[in-house]
Amino acid sequence: MEDDVVQRIVSNPKYQELKTRRSSLGWWLTLAMMVVYYGFILLVAFNKPFLSQKLGAGVMTIGIPIGFGVIVFTIVITAFYVRRANREFDDLTDAVVKGALK
């Protein structure tokens, strides 16, 4: 019985669409995160004078808001993925489940 359900899910075109869309989005967001994160790490490794420039008369340097930006970017792309998953991927998942239970 379980093999039959698995086969119906795998052969469902909505499942294939879900798998393709989710994987594609995941790879693009992973690439974006890696570029931002490793870009920051490369700045730390190879351009310390740029990151250590003071902003104003205080003790804050350029590196602090850039590092904070990396954290904010992570939160933003996570929220983007969750929003898209809730709107698009959940609908496709429901369609796949309904198709498998027929």
Protein Blocks (a to p, Z undefined) as FASTA:
>chain_A
ZZmmmmmmmmpmklmmmmmmmmmmmmmmmmmmmmmmmmmmmmmmmmmmlmmpcehjblbd
fklmmmmmmmmmmmmmmmmmmmmmmmmmmmmmmmmmmmmmZZ
